[in-house]
């Protein structure tokens, strides 16, 4: 009997599977509900008062801006 020739195996290059061990790792996430109860907000709202914007005051008092 003659030996059968082995066919070359098709190699599929999967970029995602190749690098998944570098990227997919566990992380510790911050509990947003607990932070909200403590008063933390990511984007501070209302930190600018009218003292920083004096140029708008005459427009509001004159009734030009609705």
PyMOL Python script that loads the backbone (N, CA, C, O; Angstrom):
from pymol import cmd

cmd.read_pdbstr("""\
ATOM      1  N   UNK A   1       0.819  -1.180   0.000  1.00  0.00           N
ATOM      2  CA  UNK A   1       0.000   0.000   0.000  1.00  0.00           C
ATOM      3  C   UNK A   1       0.867   1.248   0.000  1.00  0.00           C
ATOM      4  O   UNK A   1       1.885   1.326   0.688  1.00  0.00           O
ATOM      5  N   UNK A   2       0.452   2.181  -0.758  1.00  0.00           N
ATOM      6  CA  UNK A   2       1.159   3.453  -0.838  1.00  0.00           C
ATOM      7  C   UNK A   2       0.631   4.400   0.242  1.00  0.00           C
ATOM      8  O   UNK A   2      -0.553   4.391   0.577  1.00  0.00           O
ATOM      9  N   UNK A   3       1.536   5.209   0.770  1.00  0.00           N
ATOM     10  CA  UNK A   3       1.116   6.166   1.793  1.00  0.00           C
ATOM     11  C   UNK A   3       0.308   7.275   1.136  1.00  0.00           C
ATOM     12  O   UNK A   3       0.613   7.731   0.034  1.00  0.00           O
ATOM     13  N   UNK A   4      -0.729   7.692   1.847  1.00  0.00           N
ATOM     14  CA  UNK A   4      -1.530   8.793   1.327  1.00  0.00           C
ATOM     15  C   UNK A   4      -0.832  10.108   1.635  1.00  0.00           C
ATOM     16  O   UNK A   4      -0.230  10.278   2.695  1.00  0.00           O
ATOM     17  N   UNK A   5      -0.924  11.026   0.698  1.00  0.00           N
ATOM     18  CA  UNK A   5      -0.343  12.349   0.930  1.00  0.00           C
ATOM     19  C   UNK A   5      -1.262  13.139   1.864  1.00  0.00           C
ATOM     20  O   UNK A   5      -2.482  13.152   1.701  1.00  0.00           O
ATOM     21  N   UNK A   6      -0.651  13.783   2.825  1.00  0.00           N
ATOM     22  CA  UNK A   6      -1.424  14.616   3.738  1.00  0.00           C
ATOM     23  C   UNK A   6      -1.703  15.944   3.056  1.00  0.00           C
ATOM     24  O   UNK A   6      -0.822  16.557   2.453  1.00  0.00           O
ATOM     25  N   UNK A   7      -2.924  16.360   3.168  1.00  0.00           N
ATOM     26  CA  UNK A   7      -3.264  17.671   2.618  1.00  0.00           C
ATOM     27  C   UNK A   7      -2.837  18.740   3.610  1.00  0.00           C
ATOM     28  O   UNK A   7      -2.945  18.556   4.822  1.00  0.00           O
ATOM     29  N   UNK A   8      -2.360  19.837   3.093  1.00  0.00           N
ATOM     30  CA  UNK A   8      -1.971  20.946   3.963  1.00  0.00           C
ATOM     31  C   UNK A   8      -3.209  21.488   4.651  1.00  0.00           C
ATOM     32  O   UNK A   8      -4.219  21.759   4.001  1.00  0.00           O
ATOM     33  N   UNK A   9      -3.131  21.650   5.987  1.00  0.00           N
ATOM     34  CA  UNK A   9      -4.279  22.147   6.736  1.00  0.00           C
ATOM     35  C   UNK A   9      -4.441  23.638   6.485  1.00  0.00           C
ATOM     36  O   UNK A   9      -3.466  24.386   6.399  1.00  0.00           O
ATOM     37  N   UNK A  10      -5.674  24.040   6.371  1.00  0.00           N
ATOM     38  CA  UNK A  10      -5.991  25.433   6.149  1.00  0.00           C
ATOM     39  C   UNK A  10      -5.868  26.174   7.478  1.00  0.00           C
ATOM     40  O   UNK A  10      -6.553  25.835   8.444  1.00  0.00           O
ATOM     41  N   UNK A  11      -5.008  27.172   7.530  1.00  0.00           N
ATOM     42  CA  UNK A  11      -4.794  27.939   8.748  1.00  0.00           C
ATOM     43  C   UNK A  11      -5.620  29.213   8.652  1.00  0.00           C
ATOM     44  O   UNK A  11      -5.460  30.007   7.726  1.00  0.00           O
ATOM     45  N   UNK A  12      -6.504  29.392   9.624  1.00  0.00           N
ATOM     46  CA  UNK A  12      -7.316  30.601   9.675  1.00  0.00           C
ATOM     47  C   UNK A  12      -6.718  31.517  10.733  1.00  0.00           C
ATOM     48  O   UNK A  12      -6.606  31.135  11.898  1.00  0.00           O
ATOM     49  N   UNK A  13      -6.340  32.706  10.337  1.00  0.00           N
ATOM     50  CA  UNK A  13      -5.753  33.683  11.258  1.00  0.00           C
ATOM     51  C   UNK A  13      -6.884  34.516  11.849  1.00  0.00           C
ATOM     52  O   UNK A  13      -7.461  35.365  11.170  1.00  0.00           O
ATOM     53  N   UNK A  14      -7.193  34.269  13.107  1.00  0.00           N
ATOM     54  CA  UNK A  14      -8.254  34.996  13.792  1.00  0.00           C
ATOM     55  C   UNK A  14      -7.596  36.025  14.700  1.00  0.00           C
ATOM     56  O   UNK A  14      -7.013  35.682  15.728  1.00  0.00           O
ATOM     57  N   UNK A  15      -7.697  37.289  14.309  1.00  0.00           N
ATOM     58  CA  UNK A  15      -7.061  38.373  15.045  1.00  0.00           C
ATOM     59  C   UNK A  15      -7.642  38.510  16.451  1.00  0.00           C
ATOM     60  O   UNK A  15      -6.908  38.772  17.404  1.00  0.00           O
ATOM     61  N   UNK A  16      -8.958  38.334  16.581  1.00  0.00           N
ATOM     62  CA  UNK A  16      -9.616  38.493  17.881  1.00  0.00           C
ATOM     63  C   UNK A  16      -9.165  37.398  18.840  1.00  0.00           C
ATOM     64  O   UNK A  16      -8.833  37.677  19.992  1.00  0.00           O
ATOM     65  N   UNK A  17      -9.152  36.163  18.371  1.00  0.00           N
ATOM     66  CA  UNK A  17      -8.748  35.054  19.233  1.00  0.00           C
ATOM     67  C   UNK A  17      -7.264  35.136  19.586  1.00  0.00           C
ATOM     68  O   UNK A  17      -6.847  34.683  20.652  1.00  0.00           O
ATOM     69  N   UNK A  18      -6.489  35.703  18.706  1.00  0.00           N
ATOM     70  CA  UNK A  18      -5.055  35.800  18.939  1.00  0.00           C
ATOM     71  C   UNK A  18      -4.737  36.754  20.088  1.00  0.00           C
ATOM     72  O   UNK A  18      -3.825  36.499  20.875  1.00  0.00           O
ATOM     73  N   UNK A  19      -5.484  37.846  20.184  1.00  0.00           N
ATOM     74  CA  UNK A  19      -5.183  38.878  21.175  1.00  0.00           C
ATOM     75  C   UNK A  19      -6.176  38.932  22.333  1.00  0.00           C
ATOM     76  O   UNK A  19      -6.134  39.873  23.126  1.00  0.00           O
ATOM     77  N   UNK A  20      -7.064  37.954  22.450  1.00  0.00           N
ATOM     78  CA  UNK A  20      -8.085  38.038  23.488  1.00  0.00           C
ATOM     79  C   UNK A  20      -7.520  37.936  24.893  1.00  0.00           C
ATOM     80  O   UNK A  20      -8.104  38.485  25.827  1.00  0.00           O
ATOM     81  N   UNK A  21      -6.411  37.257  25.066  1.00  0.00           N
ATOM     82  CA  UNK A  21      -5.844  37.110  26.404  1.00  0.00           C
ATOM     83  C   UNK A  21      -5.177  38.402  26.881  1.00  0.00           C
ATOM     84  O   UNK A  21      -4.999  38.599  28.083  1.00  0.00           O
ATOM     85  N   UNK A  22      -4.816  39.261  25.967  1.00  0.00           N
ATOM     86  CA  UNK A  22      -4.210  40.541  26.354  1.00  0.00           C
ATOM     87  C   UNK A  22      -5.264  41.553  26.761  1.00  0.00           C
ATOM     88  O   UNK A  22      -5.023  42.393  27.628  1.00  0.00           O
ATOM     89  N   UNK A  23      -6.432  41.476  26.138  1.00  0.00           N
ATOM     90  CA  UNK A  23      -7.452  42.505  26.325  1.00  0.00           C
ATOM     91  C   UNK A  23      -8.511  42.082  27.330  1.00  0.00           C
ATOM     92  O   UNK A  23      -8.884  42.876  28.193  1.00  0.00           O
ATOM     93  N   UNK A  24      -9.000  40.868  27.243  1.00  0.00           N
ATOM     94  CA  UNK A  24     -10.111  40.422  28.076  1.00  0.00           C
ATOM     95  C   UNK A  24      -9.613  40.028  29.456  1.00  0.00           C
ATOM     96  O   UNK A  24      -9.250  38.877  29.698  1.00  0.00           O
ATOM     97  N   UNK A  25      -9.602  40.994  30.345  1.00  0.00           N
ATOM     98  CA  UNK A  25      -9.190  40.748  31.719  1.00  0.00           C
ATOM     99  C   UNK A  25     -10.243  41.323  32.650  1.00  0.00           C
ATOM    100  O   UNK A  25     -11.006  42.208  32.263  1.00  0.00           O
ATOM    101  N   UNK A  26     -10.283  40.825  33.860  1.00  0.00           N
ATOM    102  CA  UNK A  26     -11.277  41.294  34.816  1.00  0.00           C
ATOM    103  C   UNK A  26     -10.900  42.685  35.316  1.00  0.00           C
ATOM    104  O   UNK A  26      -9.724  43.017  35.464  1.00  0.00           O
ATOM    105  N   UNK A  27     -11.909  43.472  35.566  1.00  0.00           N
ATOM    106  CA  UNK A  27     -11.727  44.831  36.069  1.00  0.00           C
ATOM    107  C   UNK A  27     -12.634  45.029  37.271  1.00  0.00           C
ATOM    108  O   UNK A  27     -13.661  44.364  37.404  1.00  0.00           O
ATOM    109  N   UNK A  28     -12.247  45.949  38.144  1.00  0.00           N
ATOM    110  CA  UNK A  28     -13.079  46.324  39.268  1.00  0.00           C
ATOM    111  C   UNK A  28     -13.831  47.581  38.862  1.00  0.00           C
ATOM    112  O   UNK A  28     -13.224  48.591  38.506  1.00  0.00           O
ATOM    113  N   UNK A  29     -15.160  47.512  38.918  1.00  0.00           N
ATOM    114  CA  UNK A  29     -15.978  48.647  38.525  1.00  0.00           C
ATOM    115  C   UNK A  29     -16.452  49.397  39.757  1.00  0.00           C
ATOM    116  O   UNK A  29     -16.590  48.822  40.836  1.00  0.00           O
ATOM    117  N   UNK A  30     -16.697  50.684  39.584  1.00  0.00           N
ATOM    118  CA  UNK A  30     -17.159  51.533  40.667  1.00  0.00           C
ATOM    119  C   UNK A  30     -18.685  51.435  40.742  1.00  0.00           C
ATOM    120  O   UNK A  30     -19.371  51.467  39.720  1.00  0.00           O
ATOM    121  N   UNK A  31     -19.197  51.317  41.951  1.00  0.00           N
ATOM    122  CA  UNK A  31     -20.646  51.233  42.138  1.00  0.00           C
ATOM    123  C   UNK A  31     -21.224  52.642  42.025  1.00  0.00           C
ATOM    124  O   UNK A  31     -21.055  53.463  42.927  1.00  0.00           O
ATOM    125  N   UNK A  32     -21.897  52.915  40.929  1.00  0.00           N
ATOM    126  CA  UNK A  32     -22.410  54.264  40.671  1.00  0.00           C
ATOM    127  C   UNK A  32     -23.573  54.619  41.587  1.00  0.00           C
ATOM    128  O   UNK A  32     -23.761  55.788  41.924  1.00  0.00           O
ATOM    129  N   UNK A  33     -24.353  53.624  41.992  1.00  0.00           N
ATOM    130  CA  UNK A  33     -25.488  53.893  42.870  1.00  0.00           C
ATOM    131  C   UNK A  33     -25.003  54.360  44.243  1.00  0.00           C
ATOM    132  O   UNK A  33     -25.551  55.303  44.814  1.00  0.00           O
ATOM    133  N   UNK A  34     -23.982  53.698  44.762  1.00  0.00           N
ATOM    134  CA  UNK A  34     -23.428  54.111  46.052  1.00  0.00           C
ATOM    135  C   UNK A  34     -22.811  55.503  45.963  1.00  0.00           C
ATOM    136  O   UNK A  34     -22.970  56.317  46.873  1.00  0.00           O
ATOM    137  N   UNK A  35     -22.107  55.772  44.867  1.00  0.00           N
ATOM    138  CA  UNK A  35     -21.514  57.100  44.694  1.00  0.00           C
ATOM    139  C   UNK A  35     -22.573  58.177  44.560  1.00  0.00           C
ATOM    140  O   UNK A  35     -22.390  59.289  45.055  1.00  0.00           O
ATOM    141  N   UNK A  36     -23.680  57.864  43.898  1.00  0.00           N
ATOM    142  CA  UNK A  36     -24.760  58.841  43.759  1.00  0.00           C
ATOM    143  C   UNK A  36     -25.373  59.154  45.120  1.00  0.00           C
ATOM    144  O   UNK A  36     -25.747  60.296  45.388  1.00  0.00           O
ATOM    145  N   UNK A  37     -25.478  58.138  45.982  1.00  0.00           N
ATOM    146  CA  UNK A  37     -26.014  58.372  47.320  1.00  0.00           C
ATOM    147  C   UNK A  37     -25.068  59.230  48.151  1.00  0.00           C
ATOM    148  O   UNK A  37     -25.512  59.992  49.010  1.00  0.00           O
ATOM    149  N   UNK A  38     -23.782  59.110  47.902  1.00  0.00           N
ATOM    150  CA  UNK A  38     -22.795  59.917  48.620  1.00  0.00           C
ATOM    151  C   UNK A  38     -22.699  61.340  48.081  1.00  0.00           C
ATOM    152  O   UNK A  38     -22.081  62.202  48.705  1.00  0.00           O
ATOM    153  N   UNK A  39     -23.313  61.588  46.916  1.00  0.00           N
ATOM    154  CA  UNK A  39     -23.296  62.938  46.357  1.00  0.00           C
ATOM    155  C   UNK A  39     -22.301  63.117  45.233  1.00  0.00           C
ATOM    156  O   UNK A  39     -22.105  64.235  44.757  1.00  0.00           O
ATOM    157  N   UNK A  40     -21.672  62.050  44.802  1.00  0.00           N
ATOM    158  CA  UNK A  40     -20.702  62.166  43.708  1.00  0.00           C
ATOM    159  C   UNK A  40     -21.428  62.271  42.383  1.00  0.00           C
ATOM    160  O   UNK A  40     -22.388  61.542  42.134  1.00  0.00           O
ATOM    161  N   UNK A  41     -20.972  63.176  41.534  1.00  0.00           N
ATOM    162  CA  UNK A  41     -21.481  63.238  40.170  1.00  0.00           C
ATOM    163  C   UNK A  41     -20.284  63.394  39.244  1.00  0.00           C
ATOM    164  O   UNK A  41     -19.363  64.156  39.536  1.00  0.00           O
ATOM    165  N   UNK A  42     -20.297  62.691  38.157  1.00  0.00           N
ATOM    166  CA  UNK A  42     -19.149  62.677  37.259  1.00  0.00           C
ATOM    167  C   UNK A  42     -18.930  64.041  36.620  1.00  0.00           C
ATOM    168  O   UNK A  42     -17.804  64.534  36.553  1.00  0.00           O
ATOM    169  N   UNK A  43     -20.008  64.639  36.157  1.00  0.00           N
ATOM    170  CA  UNK A  43     -19.919  65.961  35.555  1.00  0.00           C
ATOM    171  C   UNK A  43     -20.622  66.930  36.492  1.00  0.00           C
ATOM    172  O   UNK A  43     -21.839  66.866  36.666  1.00  0.00           O
ATOM    173  N   UNK A  44     -19.872  67.805  37.078  1.00  0.00           N
ATOM    174  CA  UNK A  44     -20.421  68.724  38.061  1.00  0.00           C
ATOM    175  C   UNK A  44     -21.405  69.675  37.389  1.00  0.00           C
ATOM    176  O   UNK A  44     -21.072  70.326  36.398  1.00  0.00           O
ATOM    177  N   UNK A  45     -22.609  69.751  37.929  1.00  0.00           N
ATOM    178  CA  UNK A  45     -23.649  70.603  37.368  1.00  0.00           C
ATOM    179  C   UNK A  45     -23.735  71.895  38.173  1.00  0.00           C
ATOM    180  O   UNK A  45     -23.631  71.885  39.400  1.00  0.00           O
ATOM    181  N   UNK A  46     -23.924  72.998  37.471  1.00  0.00           N
ATOM    182  CA  UNK A  46     -24.174  74.274  38.130  1.00  0.00           C
ATOM    183  C   UNK A  46     -22.985  74.859  38.844  1.00  0.00           C
ATOM    184  O   UNK A  46     -23.166  75.553  39.845  1.00  0.00           O
ATOM    185  N   UNK A  47     -21.802  74.618  38.390  1.00  0.00           N
ATOM    186  CA  UNK A  47     -20.643  75.174  39.097  1.00  0.00           C
ATOM    187  C   UNK A  47     -20.350  76.607  38.682  1.00  0.00           C
ATOM    188  O   UNK A  47     -19.563  77.289  39.339  1.00  0.00           O
ATOM    189  N   UNK A  48     -20.967  77.074  37.605  1.00  0.00           N
ATOM    190  CA  UNK A  48     -20.763  78.444  37.163  1.00  0.00           C
ATOM    191  C   UNK A  48     -21.941  79.284  37.620  1.00  0.00           C
ATOM    192  O   UNK A  48     -23.087  78.996  37.276  1.00  0.00           O
ATOM    193  N   UNK A  49     -21.667  80.299  38.376  1.00  0.00           N
ATOM    194  CA  UNK A  49     -22.740  81.175  38.827  1.00  0.00           C
ATOM    195  C   UNK A  49     -22.829  82.369  37.881  1.00  0.00           C
ATOM    196  O   UNK A  49     -22.081  82.461  36.908  1.00  0.00           O
ATOM    197  N   UNK A  50     -23.737  83.264  38.175  1.00  0.00           N
ATOM    198  CA  UNK A  50     -23.918  84.433  37.314  1.00  0.00           C
ATOM    199  C   UNK A  50     -22.748  85.415  37.450  1.00  0.00           C
ATOM    200  O   UNK A  50     -22.591  86.309  36.618  1.00  0.00           O
ATOM    201  N   UNK A  51     -21.931  85.252  38.492  1.00  0.00           N
ATOM    202  CA  UNK A  51     -20.779  86.136  38.666  1.00  0.00           C
ATOM    203  C   UNK A  51     -19.794  85.990  37.515  1.00  0.00           C
ATOM    204  O   UNK A  51     -19.098  86.943  37.166  1.00  0.00           O
ATOM    205  N   UNK A  52     -19.735  84.810  36.929  1.00  0.00           N
ATOM    206  CA  UNK A  52     -18.797  84.578  35.847  1.00  0.00           C
ATOM    207  C   UNK A  52     -19.347  85.050  34.497  1.00  0.00           C
ATOM    208  O   UNK A  52     -18.603  85.194  33.526  1.00  0.00           O
ATOM    209  N   UNK A  53     -20.662  85.289  34.454  1.00  0.00           N
ATOM    210  CA  UNK A  53     -21.274  85.694  33.192  1.00  0.00           C
ATOM    211  C   UNK A  53     -21.994  87.033  33.341  1.00  0.00           C
ATOM    212  O   UNK A  53     -23.217  87.084  33.210  1.00  0.00           O
ATOM    213  N   UNK A  54     -21.285  88.085  33.605  1.00  0.00           N
ATOM    214  CA  UNK A  54     -21.966  89.369  33.825  1.00  0.00           C
ATOM    215  C   UNK A  54     -22.518  89.978  32.532  1.00  0.00           C
ATOM    216  O   UNK A  54     -23.362  90.872  32.586  1.00  0.00           O
ATOM    217  N   UNK A  55     -22.058  89.512  31.388  1.00  0.00           N
ATOM    218  CA  UNK A  55     -22.504  90.100  30.134  1.00  0.00           C
ATOM    219  C   UNK A  55     -23.949  89.717  29.799  1.00  0.00           C
ATOM    220  O   UNK A  55     -24.575  90.387  28.978  1.00  0.00           O
ATOM    221  N   UNK A  56     -24.496  88.659  30.411  1.00  0.00           N
ATOM    222  CA  UNK A  56     -25.872  88.263  30.133  1.00  0.00           C
ATOM    223  C   UNK A  56     -26.888  89.018  30.990  1.00  0.00           C
ATOM    224  O   UNK A  56     -28.060  89.103  30.624  1.00  0.00           O
ATOM    225  N   UNK A  57     -26.463  89.550  32.096  1.00  0.00           N
ATOM    226  CA  UNK A  57     -27.381  90.209  33.020  1.00  0.00           C
ATOM    227  C   UNK A  57     -28.129  91.381  32.380  1.00  0.00           C
ATOM    228  O   UNK A  57     -29.345  91.468  32.551  1.00  0.00           O
ATOM    229  N   UNK A  58     -27.472  92.278  31.659  1.00  0.00           N
ATOM    230  CA  UNK A  58     -28.235  93.388  31.035  1.00  0.00           C
ATOM    231  C   UNK A  58     -29.239  92.898  29.991  1.00  0.00           C
ATOM    232  O   UNK A  58     -30.286  93.520  29.811  1.00  0.00           O
ATOM    233  N   UNK A  59     -28.940  91.798  29.303  1.00  0.00           N
ATOM    234  CA  UNK A  59     -29.868  91.304  28.305  1.00  0.00           C
ATOM    235  C   UNK A  59     -31.132  90.738  28.922  1.00  0.00           C
ATOM    236  O   UNK A  59     -32.219  90.888  28.365  1.00  0.00           O
ATOM    237  N   UNK A  60     -30.996  90.082  30.082  1.00  0.00           N
ATOM    238  CA  UNK A  60     -32.170  89.526  30.743  1.00  0.00           C
ATOM    239  C   UNK A  60     -33.026  90.627  31.349  1.00  0.00           C
ATOM    240  O   UNK A  60     -34.255  90.567  31.297  1.00  0.00           O
ATOM    241  N   UNK A  61     -32.373  91.634  31.926  1.00  0.00           N
ATOM    242  CA  UNK A  61     -33.135  92.702  32.561  1.00  0.00           C
ATOM    243  C   UNK A  61     -33.841  93.570  31.525  1.00  0.00           C
ATOM    244  O   UNK A  61     -34.896  94.138  31.806  1.00  0.00           O
ATOM    245  N   UNK A  62     -33.259  93.676  30.317  1.00  0.00           N
ATOM    246  CA  UNK A  62     -33.887  94.479  29.260  1.00  0.00           C
ATOM    247  C   UNK A  62     -34.997  93.704  28.546  1.00  0.00           C
ATOM    248  O   UNK A  62     -35.800  94.303  27.831  1.00  0.00           O
ATOM    249  N   UNK A  63     -35.054  92.400  28.728  1.00  0.00           N
ATOM    250  CA  UNK A  63     -36.088  91.586  28.102  1.00  0.00           C
ATOM    251  C   UNK A  63     -35.761  91.205  26.671  1.00  0.00           C
ATOM    252  O   UNK A  63     -36.670  90.878  25.907  1.00  0.00           O
ATOM    253  N   UNK A  64     -34.490  91.235  26.281  1.00  0.00           N
ATOM    254  CA  UNK A  64     -34.112  90.914  24.926  1.00  0.00           C
ATOM    255  C   UNK A  64     -33.922  89.407  24.724  1.00  0.00           C
ATOM    256  O   UNK A  64     -34.084  88.910  23.610  1.00  0.00           O
ATOM    257  N   UNK A  65     -33.589  88.697  25.765  1.00  0.00           N
ATOM    258  CA  UNK A  65     -33.387  87.251  25.670  1.00  0.00           C
ATOM    259  C   UNK A  65     -34.570  86.557  26.321  1.00  0.00           C
ATOM    260  O   UNK A  65     -34.911  86.873  27.461  1.00  0.00           O
ATOM    261  N   UNK A  66     -35.191  85.642  25.645  1.00  0.00           N
ATOM    262  CA  UNK A  66     -36.377  84.952  26.154  1.00  0.00           C
ATOM    263  C   UNK A  66     -35.996  83.629  26.742  1.00  0.00           C
ATOM    264  O   UNK A  66     -36.859  82.896  27.224  1.00  0.00           O
TER     265      UNK A  66
END
""", "prot")
cmd.dss("prot")
cmd.show_as("cartoon", "prot")
cmd.util.cbc("prot")
cmd.orient("prot")
